[in-house]
């Protein structure tokens, strides 16, 4: 109740005493701790201190059939334009310098 008042929101709880720690890893859904958790009733407590049903404070998720019935719209994947053409211009400049240097060497050997 103190947590609900401090946070000013509804807090879920169960009145059943459940083990805080499990001694060994749970290997199946038939483990006694899992069965006990499934059977434990869950309630909610409002900041005013009154206990209410969970359905009054928690909105249930939409039904799976309703989610599948809606058409899926896929947005076109587009990357942000963060690069520039400067590296390409630099590469072309280096290729031009290399070509000029090669032509100069060839011309000196021919003459």
Secondary structure, 3 states (H helix, E strand, C coil): CHHHHHHCCCEEECCCCCCCCCCCCCCCCCCHHHHHHHHCCCEEECCCCCEEEHHHCCCCCCCHHHHHHCCCCCCCCCCCCCCCCHHHHHHHHHHHHHHHHHHHHHHHHHC
